[in-house]
């Protein structure tokens, strides 16, 4: 290898004492001795400092990746601005997309659920229920693809899913020895839907049990007329009505303490 030329390279580094730090570096451009190589010349890289096609040092690049993983785009841009590192959210997301994904480790407890991509298009999401980290996702909710993924990643002991018949078939085909359970969210969701269906089917029975027939007159046209005349004119009529209809045991069956005494209020009555 022999030197072709030199050029100046400016790198951004982490802030020093709260101030942005720039490194001006003079690097060599070298000839390639391999005649079959399509790259005639290539730039020199400084180990531990420079990276190919980057204007940031390795230390700053690692900081941007860590903050991007934790806070994503806008949050990372604001946090890096506090650290005197000026990067837009687009730059942070582009760097985040270059980060290699960790190898997929087959979990013992697998969570399977669907999510809405857009409109009526749904996708399937697989989650490690122990670490609560996503494993993979794909478009569609088909049992064949789920079964193929389980066959390619053996070792799942428990599969946590919703009440979908499609996912049940996929788990049975891909991991027949795995126990299929439901999580807390889907248990409460199924219970609430069942209670709602039962309450809707017996709505007439519930209204008949909660509201006697005579109560409808209290909220009808007469109550609105009494509202305009005032509360004092409506109170005696309502007491007399409750006494005649048997809805108020206090006014219909008074407990007398002596001759001519007034009945005790309900909160002072003793149980004998």
N, C-alpha and C positions, 0 to 999 in steps of 0.2 A: 504494500500500500504506500502511496506517496500523496503528498498534499496537493490538492487542486487549488484551494483558495481558503480564505478566512472570512468570517462574517460575524457581526455583533448580534448577540441574542440577549434579550431582556426578559428576566423571569420575575414573577411576583412571588414573594415569600410571606410567611405569617408575620403579623405585626410585631414590631420591636418597641417596647416601652410605650405601647399605645399608638404607634405611628406606622403607616404603611412602609413596607420594605421592598425595594427593587434591587435586583442583582443584574449588573451588566457583565455579560460573559462573552469572551472572544473564543469561538469554537472553529475547528478546522473542517473543511469539506474535503473528503478523501476520494481517490479513485478506487474503483473495485477491480481487483486483479483477475476476477473470473470473467472471461470473455463472453460466456453465455448468459451472464446476469443482465436482466433488462435495466437494472439501475446502474448507470455509468458511474455516478458519484453518490456519496451518502454523507450525512452529517455525523460528526463525532458526538457521542453521548457521554456525559460525566456520570459515573456510577454514584447512586445515592442522591443526585441533585436534579438531573434533567429527565424528562420523559419525551417520547416521540410525539410530535405534533401538539405539544402543550406549551403554554406560556406561564405555567405554574410549577413550582418545585414539588417534589414528592411529598414533602411534609404538608404543604398547603393543599395538595390534591387529596391527601388522606383526610384532612380536616373537613374539606368540602363534602367528601363522600359520607363521612360520619354524620355531619349535620343534616345532609340531604336525606339520609335514611331515617333519621329521627323526626324531622320536621317537614319534609317534602319541599315544595317549591317556594311559596310565599313566605312561610315561616322561616325557612332556611335563609332566604334573602334578607329578611329583617334581622335575624340573629347574626349573620355574617357582617351586616352593616354596623352592628354594635361593636364587633371585633375589628373594625376598620378594614374590612375586606369587601370591596364593591363588586358584587355579582348579581345579575338579574335572576329571576326565578327560572327563566328559560335556560340559562347557562347551568344552573344547579340541576335542573331536570335532565339536561343532556348528559351531564357528567354522571348522574345517577343511573341513566340507562346503560352506560358503559360498564358499570360494576358487574362482575360475573356473579351469577346466582350460585348459592351454596348447593352442594350435592343433596339430592333428595334421599332422605333416610326414611325407610318404611316405619311408620308409627305403629305402636301396639293398639292405640285407640284412635280410630279414624272418624272424622266428622264429614258427612256428606250433606250438602244442601244446595238449593238452587237460588238464583238471583236474577233480577230483571236487567237485561242489557239496555234495551230501548223498546218501547211499545209492548208488543206481545212476544218479543224475542227473549228467551231465557237462556241462562248458562248454568253450568254445574261447577261447584267450588268444593275442593277437598282441603280439609284442615286437620292439622295435628292437634287432637283434643288435649294432649298433655301440655304442649308448649304454646298452644293457641296461635300458631303461625300457619299461614296458607302454604299449601304444597303445590297445587296446580289448579288450573281452571280451563274450561273449554266451552264452546258454544253448543247449546242443545242439552236436552235431558234424556239421553238414550241409555238403555241398560247395557247395550253391547259394548260401548266404549268404557263404561265403568267397570264391567267385568274384565275387559282386556287389561285395564290399568291394574286391577287387583291381582291378576295372574302374573303380570310383569313385576309386581312388588309384593311378593309373598311375605307373610308374617303378621298380618292384621288379625288381632284377636277379638276386638270389639269394634263394631261399626255403628256409629250414632247417626241416625237419619230421621226424616220426618215420616209422615204416613203415606208417602208416595209408593204406589205399586211398582213403578218403573225402577226406582232405586232398590226396592226389595228384590226384584228379579236380578238386577245387576250384581248385587252383593251375594246373592245365593249362587249365581253362576261363577263369580270370580273367587269368592272366599266362602265356600260352603261350611267350613268349621267355625267361622266367626259368629259371635253372638250379636244379634241386631237389637239395639235398644233405642230409646227416644230420649232426647234431652229435656231439660226443665221447661224451656220455652215452648216446645211443641206439645208437651203434656198440658201446660196451662192453656195453650191455644186451642187444643182439641176439647178440653173440658169446657172452656167458655163458649165455644161454638155449640157444643151439645146442650148446654144449659140454655143458650139462647133459642135453639130450635124447640126445646121442650116448652119454654115459656111462651114462644110464639104460637105453638100448637094449642096450648091451654090458656090463651089469653082471656077468653070469655069467662072461664072458671075463676081465674084470679081476680078479675074485676068484680064478679059476683060475690066472692068471699071477702074482699077488702071494702067494698062500697055497698052498704045496704040500699034498699030501694028508696027509703025515705030521705037519704042524704042528698039525692039529686035536687030536692026542693031548696036546699040551703044555698046551692050555687046557681040556681036558676034565675028566672026573671025577677022574682020577689026580692032576692038578695041585692040585686043591683038597685032596685027602688029604695031599699033600706039604706044603701050606701049613700044615696043623695040626701036622705033625711037625717043621717047622722047615726052614730053608734048607739046612742042612748035609746032611740026608738026601736032598734033592732034587737037589743039584748033581751028584753022581757019576752018577745015573741019566740026567740030561739030557745030560751029556757023552758017556756011552756011547751014548745014543740018536742024538745028532748024528753021532757017529763011524760008527755002523752005517748011518744013513740017507743019509749023504753030504751033509748040509746044512752042515757046518762043515769047511772044508778044512784048518783048523789042526789039528784033532784027528784027522781021517781020514788026512791025509798030512803027518806031521811032517817038518820040515827039521832033520836032525841035523848038528851042528857037529863031532862027533867020536864016538869009540866010547863008548856009554853016556851021551852028553850029552842034556840035556833040549832039547826043541824051543824055538826062539826064539818070543817073543811076537809077535803080528801087527804091533804098532807098531814092532818092531825088525827085521823081516825086510827084506832088501834085494832089490830087483828086479834080476835078472841076465839 
